């Protein structure tokens, strides 16, 4: 027993007598008992969380039937819960005895002797705890289902280090938790909570507001942080050290949810290479010019001109009502930021350009225009998601001489001519009879505001201002709508004018799933690329009768029918929201529900669905989801049952376990919808590639 000696007991017997020795031995014995019960409690909780039973509670039923085994298992689970309750009771009882013995002993021995005794007992307690933990860990490994053989390989993909800095074990472990991992809060963000609740209860009568405020105040005062953090102190320190290291830049991969560590010099060089494309970007060389300030002034001037114009469908209404005007009006905005996401699956790891417009002068306007234009997307070739695609493709068949092909647009957002986007939008708006239901703006003013957004794509990178002079910025809310509308225009024109059209054409954003005669493939590919010189398509032809589209893999059978299975790209990491993350359970059930529904609905055969369900369960286990949580269908389905009838407001609560659930119950009693968001994620600790450090320098 390392570090443990009985000399202190001999010393107490010689100096303080046999009564003191008896108390000292009692203190030792009770301390060790508390240690054993605590470790036993932890072990039983692990069993309960993983929905497994130890051999001692795996009863052999006298009636060997399905119902008999079910009853025996329920009995074992009941005894496990009883064990846990008994552990709590014993720990409480022993802790009281420990306190009493400690007080008595302190009165009988010198302080130095007592401190030495405590250190000796603590050493023995730690040794005992370590021994029992090792024993219980081995037991648990034997009881739990064998982990998936690919789990280690999975976790190896979660962090990709292409920098010169070697990562310590703690740094790698912390980064593998991913950017969205929420750390257990140690305090409540009270101002944020109060602001959100006050906004959400704005429509309630004053008396009901006071009731809510009283409940919130009580909950804030009584809340205590969880006793255990979900991240070790070594991991938290590692994150802070990484955040301080300016030699590396840490950012998410373009696809697959991996965390990528790059040399900052290399990252900056690659971003600058993107910005050197003078056909897409233009550097603002006049240091006296402040594009953020000038854009803000020009936007506010345009909004003021439109504000009091009467609506074309109702002269009593203004085109911009006061509340909407103040929302779109720009004040104290910051420049948009530019960054790149590494494409780790490609040679030399190029970057995908992203512009984050949040907080920029045109951001709120861009969101509002996106809501107006979104219903204009309505052609028959677009699929909304994998489920709608599978529903359509299952009825199709491939005839002899036909093959499956996929066409993909090269750099969709930056290749969209803005003048074409404006023309397509104007044409759709002229035909839209439901426009007055969404906005009071005239078509002329919608186009004017959209043109303003597209003409003022300014952003900052490392203190330098740039302007995107061609294409739609990836990251602006309206860009995805415009890109899709232009794609609808291109595909409709191409399909109507093609000498030999494909049998079918399904598209999601920039990717398509096509069936066409083999001899017409090259001809149709050339025809697609002739529709607009800026929009170019690459081609992928089926391999062994199969081709991927979205997260599906379609395979044509010998009889021409098509089977579907779940497809994962080479960049896929199986990294999802970690179960240990301090998120509301609803978020975690959503992860499980999405994956399980996909496993159930996409595969064409029952055998494939079973394999996929097992694959999902293994991936979720690697993300620390307990077995009983994964297969809790009843709870997952309950999360979908949301009734918004009579909703009087909405509150987005920072999530703190115990506190948020209590406030949510109060608010739902007043028909206030509640959503939850994490308080402190790893992304808030690590420096982000979204560069806004020079925002104050850019404002005069």
N, C-alpha and C positions, 0 to 999 in steps of 0.2 A: 504494500500500500504506500505509494510514493508520498513523501512529505509528511507522513503521519507518525508521531511518537507518543507513547503513553506517559512520558516523564511528568507532564503537568498534573496528571492524576495522582501520582506519587507525592508530588510537591504539595498538592492541596490536602492530601490525607495527613502528611507530616505536620503541616502548618495550621490547618483548620479543623482537623478531626474527621472521624468516619461519617458524621452526619453531612458535612460539606461534600465529602467524596460521593456519598450516595446521591445527593442532588446533582453533582457534576455528571455522574453516570446517567442519571435520569434525563438530564438536558441533552446529553449525547444521544441516548436511545430515542427520545421523542423527536429530535431534529432529524435523525435518520429515517424515522417512520414517516414524517412529513414529506421528506424527499422521495421516499418510495411511493407513497400514495399520489403525489403530484405526477410522478413519472407514469404511474399506472393509469391515472386519469387522462394524461396526454395520449397514451397508447390506446385506451378505449375510445377516446374521441376520434382518433385516426381510423379505427375500425368502423365507427358509426358513420363518419364522413364518406368512407369508401364503400359503405353498404356491404361489409363482409363480417363474418363471425369467426372467433377463434375456435379451435377444435373442441375446447371444453364446453362451448355453447352450441355446438352442431349436434343436435339431438337426433337419435335414431327413432323415428315414429313407430309405434306398435302396429299401425295400419300403413302398409306400403302402397300408398296411392298418391296421386297428384295433390289431393286435398290434404292428405296426411302430412306430406312433406311441407306443404304451405303452412299448416298449423305449427309444425315443429320449428320452422324458420321464424315465424312470428313470435313464438315462445322464446327462441334464442335472442331475438332483437329486444324483447321486453326485458329479459334478464340482463342484457348489455346496458340498457338504459338504467336498470336498477343498480348495476355496478357503478355507473357514473354517478348516480345520486349518492350512493354509499361512500364513494371516494370524497365527494364534496363534504358530506357530513363528518367523515373521519378527519379530514384536513381541518375543518372548523373546530372540532373537539380537541384535536392535538395542538392546534395553534393556541387555544386558550390555556391548555396545560403548560405549553412552552412559555407563555407569558408569565404565568404564576411561578414556575420554577426559576425563571430568569430573575424575577424580582427577589425571591427568597435567597438565591445564591449571591446576588450582588450585595446583600446585607451581611453575608458571612465571610467573603473573601476580599482580598485587596484588589483594587482596580486593575493593576498590572497583571495579576494572576488571572483575573476574569477575562481580560482581553486576550491573553495567551490561550486560555481555554476555548474562547470563541473561535480563534483562528485555527486551532487544532481540530475542533469539531467541523468547521467549515471545510477544511481540507479533506476530512473523512467523508463529508457529505458530497463534495464535488466528485471525489473518486467513486463513491457509490452511485451517484447520478450518471456518471459517464459509463460505468459498467452496465447499469440497467438499460441505459439508452442503446448501447451496443447490442445488448441481448434482445430488446424489443424491436430494434431495427431489423435484426435477422429474422425474428418471428414474423414481422409484417411483410418482409420480402417473400417469405414462404406462403403466407396467406393470400396476399394480393395477386390478381391475375398478372401473368408475365407481361412486362412492358413490351410495346411493339419493337421489333428488331430494328426498325428504321428511325426510332426516336432520337438516338444519338446523332445520326446523320441529319435529321431535321434541325436539331438545335445548332448544329454546325453552320447551317445556312442563315441563322437568324442575325448574325453579325458578320459583316464582310469588311475586313481591314485591309485596305490597299494603300495605307500610309506607311511612313517609315517608323512610326512609333509602335513598339510592341505593346500589346495590351496585357495588363495583369489579369489574374483570375477574377478578381473583384470587378475590374472594369468590364471585362467580357460578360460576366454574370449580370451586371447592372444594365448594360446596353441591350442584352438579350431580352430584357423585360419589355422593350420597345417604347416608342415615344408616347403612346397613349396610356401607359401604365400610371395609375393614380396612386400616389403615396398616401399612407394613412395620415389624416390631418391631426395636428396637435393643438390647433385652435380653430375657431370659427371665423370666417370672413364676415363679421357682423354688418358692416356698411353695405356690402354687396347683397346680403340676405334681406336687409331692411328695404333697400332700394327696389329689389325685385318684387317683394311682397307688396309694397306700397303701389307699385305700378299695376300689379295684378288685381288688387282689390279696389281699384279706382271707381268701379261702377257700383260698389256695394253701398248701402245706406250707412250713415255715420255710426249708428249703434252696432251694426255688424262689423264694421271696420275696427271698432274698439275691442270687440270680443276677439278678433283675429290677433290684434296687436298684443293683447294680454296673454294669449296662448303662446305667441312667439317669444315674448319677453320671458315667460316662465320656462319655456324649452331651452332658451339660450343660457339662462342662469343655472339650470340643472344639468346641462350637458357636460359630460366628461369625455376626454379622448379615449379611444380604445386602449386597453392595457398593452397590446402588442402591436408593433409596427410590422408592416408587410415587406420591409426592406431592411437589410442589415446596415449597421453603422458603417461598415467597410464599403458596402455598395454605394451608400449615400455620399461618403467621402470621395469615392472613385468618380462619381458623376460630377462633383464640384471641381475635382482636379482636372477632369477632361474639359469642363466648361472654361477653365482658366487657361488652358493650353491653346495659344493662338496659332500653333504650328499645324493643327489639324482642324478640319471642318467635319462635323457629324451631321448627317442628313438621311432622310429615308430614300430607299432605292426607288427608281421610277415605277417598278412593278414588283409585287411579291412581298411587301412589308418587311424587307430586310433593313437593318440599320447599317449604313455605310460610313466608314471612317476614311477620309481622304486627306492628303497633304493640302494645306490651305493654298500654298503656292500653285500646285497643280490645278486645284479647283478654280482659283482666280484666273489662271491662264486659259482654262477651257471656257469660262464664262466670257472672257474678253474675246476669244475666238468667235463665239456666237455673235457678240455685239459688233464685230468687225464686218459683218454682212451688211454692206451699205445699201443693198436693195431692200432690206427689211428694217434696219435701224439707222438712226441718225443721231450723232452725238451733238449736244448743245454746247458749243465751244465758248459762247459769250457768258462769262462768269457773272456778269451783272444781271443777266436775265433769270428770273425766277418763274419757271413754268407752272409750278404749283399755285403760286399766288395769282398769276395772270389767268390761269384756267378757272380758278375759283371765282374771280371777278367776272369773267366772261359768262360763266354758267349762271351766276346769280342775276346778271343783266338779262340773259335770255329768259330765265324763269319769270322775272318781273314783267317782261313784255307779254308773256303768255298768261300770267296769273289771273287777270281780270277779264280776259276775253270770254264771252258767253259760249257755253257748250252748244255745238251745232244741233244736237238732238233735243235740247231743253234750254231755252234762252234765259230761264230763271237761275240756272246753275252756272258757276264759274268753271273754267277749264281746269284750274288748280284751286281746289278748296284750301282754306288757310292751313289746316292740319297737314295736308299733303305738301303744300308749298314749303312749310317750315321743315318738313322731313327731307325734301330734295335740296333745299337751300344749303349751300356748303359754307361751313365756318370752321376755322382752325384745322383744316384738313392736312394730311401728311402726303408726301409723294408716294406713288405706288412703288413697290420694290420688285427687283428682278433677281431671280436665282435659277439654278439648274438642278434637276434630279438625275443622278447617275444611272445610266442604262448598263447595269453590271453584267448583263447577258451578252453584251456586244464587245467586240475587240476594241481596245484602248479606252473603254468606258466613256463614251460620249455623254453629253448632258441633254436632257429635254428642257427647253426654255419655258419658264413659268413666270408670269407677272402677277403678283399679289396686289390687287387693287383695294383691299380692305382699308378704309380710312382715307382713301384718295378723294379728290373733289367730285368725281363722277360715279363713285361706287353706288350710292343710294339710287341715283338716277338709273344706272345700269340694271340694278335689281328690279326697279319698277317697270322698266321697259321689257325686261325678261318676262315678267308676269303678264304684260299686255300681249306679247308676241307668242308666248308659249302655245296657246290654243291653235295657232296657225299651222302647226305641224300636224299633218293629217293624211299623208299619202299611204297607199295600200302596201308599199314595199317595206316600210319601217316596222321592225319588231321592237317591243318595249323592253323585253328581257328574255332570259333563257326559257322561262315557262311558256311564254306566248310563242316563241320559236318552235319549241318541242311540240306544242299542240298543232302547229301548222305542218311541220315537216313529217310527222308520223303518218299523214294521209298521202304523202307523195311517194312516187316510185321512179326509179331510173331505168330507162329503156336501153336496149343494146345500142352501142355507139355513142351513148351520152356519158359524161363524166362530171364529177363534182369539182368546182373551182371556187377560189376566194380571191376577190379583188380588194386591195387595201390602198387608201389614199396616203400619199407621202406628205407628212407634216401638214395635216388638214387645216389647223387654225391659222398658221402663218401663210398659207397659200390661197386663202379666200380673198378674192378682190372685193374691197369694201363697196365699190360702186355697184357690183353685181348683187351683193347682199342687200343694198338699199333698194335696187330695182325689184328684187324678188319680194321683199317685205311690202313695198308699195302696192305691188300687184295683188298680193294676198289680202292686204287691208281693204283694198277697194271692193273685194268680193265678200268681206266678212260682215254679215248682218248682225252679229252678236257683239260687235265692238263696243257700242254704248253701254253694255252691261258691265264692261270691265274698266272703262275710263271715260272721262269727260273730254279728254284731249281730242282735237281734230286730227285727221290723218296727216295733214300738212305739218302740224306741230309735233306729232310723233316722229315723223321723218326728220324734222329739224333737230329734235333732241337726240335722236339716234345718230345723225350725222355728226353732232357735236361730240358724242361719246367716242365715235370711231376716229375723229380728227384730233382728239386730245389724249392720245395714249402715251403720256409722259411717265417716266419712271426714273429711279435713281439706283445706281450701283457704285458702291464705294465712293460716294461723294460726287460722282459725275452724273449729270442728267442726260437722258436719252429720250428719243421719241421713236415709237414704232410707226414706220411710214407705209407699211404694207401688211395686209392680213389683219386678222382679229387676235387680240391678245389672249393667250391661254391663261385663264384666271379671272377674267372679267365675267360677271354673271350673264351678260347678254350674248357672249361669244358662242357658247354652245348652241343656243337657239339659232343664231344666224348661220352657223356652220351646218346645222341640220337642215335648215330651209334651203340653203344653197345646194346641199347634196340632193335634196328632193328634186330641185330644179334640174340638176345635172342628170340624175338617173332617169327621170321622166323623159327628158329630151333624148337621152341616149337610147332608151328602150323603144321609144316610138319611132326613131329614125334608123334603127339598126337594120341592115339588110337581112340578118339572121339573128333574131332575138333569142335569148336563153329561155329554157322551159320555165324556170322560176328565178327570181331575184329577191333575196331577203337581205336587209341591211340594218346594222346597228352602228350608228355614228359613222365611222370611216371604214368599217369592215363589212364584207358581204358574203353571202352563201348562195352559190349559183349552180344550176344544172344546165349544161349546154352540150351540143354535139361536139365531139372531139375535133372535127375538121373546121369548126367555126371559132375555136378558142382564140387563136392569134388575130383573126379578123375583128372579133368583137373587142379584144383588148385594145387594138389600135383605134377602133371607133370610139371607145370610152375616152382615150387620151386626146381625141380630137375635139371634144365638146368645148373645152376651155383650156387654153395653153398653160394656164397657171396650175390647174388641178390635174395631177398625174397619179395614175394607179399602178401599183405593183401587182403581180399575179402569183398565186400559189395553187398548184394542181394536186389533186388527191394523191395520196401515197397508199398503195395496197388497198384501194377502195375506200379510204377514210380521209376525212378532212376536219379540222377544228374550226369552231365558230363560237364566240363568246366562251362560256365554260362547258361547252358540249363537244363531243366527238361523234360525228355522224359516219356510219359505215354502210355502204350498199351491199346487200346480200346477192347471192346468185340469182334469186328470182326477181331482183330489182327493188325489193322492199328496203326500207332504211331503218336501221337500229341506232339508238342513241345511248351514249354513256357519258359520264362526267369526265371532263377534260381538265388537266392541270398543266399549265405552261412550265417550261424548264425553270422559270424564275420563281415558281410557286414555293413558298416556304412552310405552309401550314401554320403560320403564326397568326393567332387570333388574340383578342383581348384576354389577357391572363386572368385566370380565376382569382388569383390573389390580389388583383388590382382593386383599389377602393372605389369601385363603381356600384351603382344601384343594382341589385340582383336582376332587375328587369332588363338591363343592358346585356347581362350574361345569358339570360334565357333567350334573348333575341339572337345571340350568336348561335346557340345550340339549335334554336328553331329554324333559322335560315339554312344551316348546313344539313339538318335532318330532313327538312322539307325538300331540299334539292336532291338528297340521296333517295328520297321516296318517289319524287315526281319526274325526274329526268330519265333515269335508266328505262330501257324498253322491256327488259326481262326481269323477272323476280330474282333470279340468281345474281344479276348485276346489281340490283337494288340492295340485296343482302350484303354483297361484297363492299359496296359503297358505304353502307351504314356502318359496317365494321371499320372501314378505313377512316370515317369521320370520328368514330368513337376513339380510335387510337390517336388521332390528331388532337382531339380535345383533351385526352388524358395527358398528352405531352404538354398541353397548355394548363395543366393542373386542375382540370375539371373532375370532380368526384363522379364515380359511376352512377350513384343515385341521382345526381343532378342532371347528368346527360340523358338518362332514360325517364325522367319525370315528365311524361306527356301531359298529365293533368295540369301541372303548374305552368308548363309552356303554353298550353292552350288558353289558360286563364289570363295570361299576359296580353292576349290578343283581344280580349273582351273589353273594349273601350266604348263608353257611351258618352257622346258629347252633347246630348240633348239638354237644352236649357243652360248651356255653359255661359258663365257670367264673367269670365276672365281667364287669364293663364299666368302661371308663375313658373319661372325656371329657377330651381333651387340648387345652390351648391351642395353636393352630397356629402353628408357626414352621417355615418351609421348611427341609428338611434334617434338623432335629431330630425333628419329629413323625413323619415317615415312618420314621426309624430306630427310634424307640421303639415305633411301631405294629407293626413286624416282630417285635420282641422279644416283645411282649405276645401277638400272635397265635400265636406259638410255644407259648404256655401256654394257648391257647384263651380268651384274654381279648378280648372285643369292644372295638373302639376307635372312638370318634367324635371329631370335631374341631370346635373352636369358635374364632372369631377372638380375638386378644388385645386389640386396641385399635381400636375402630371410631370413625367420626366422631360417632356418637351419644354417645360417652363424653366428647367434647370440648365439644360444644354443650350448653348447659343445656336440660333437658327440661321439657315442660309438666307432668310428674308432680311435683307440689310436695310435697317432704318436708323443706323447709328449717326448718320449725317443729316438727319431730317432738320434739326435745329439750324445747322449750318446753311441749309438750302433756303431758309425762310428769312426774309429781311424785314 
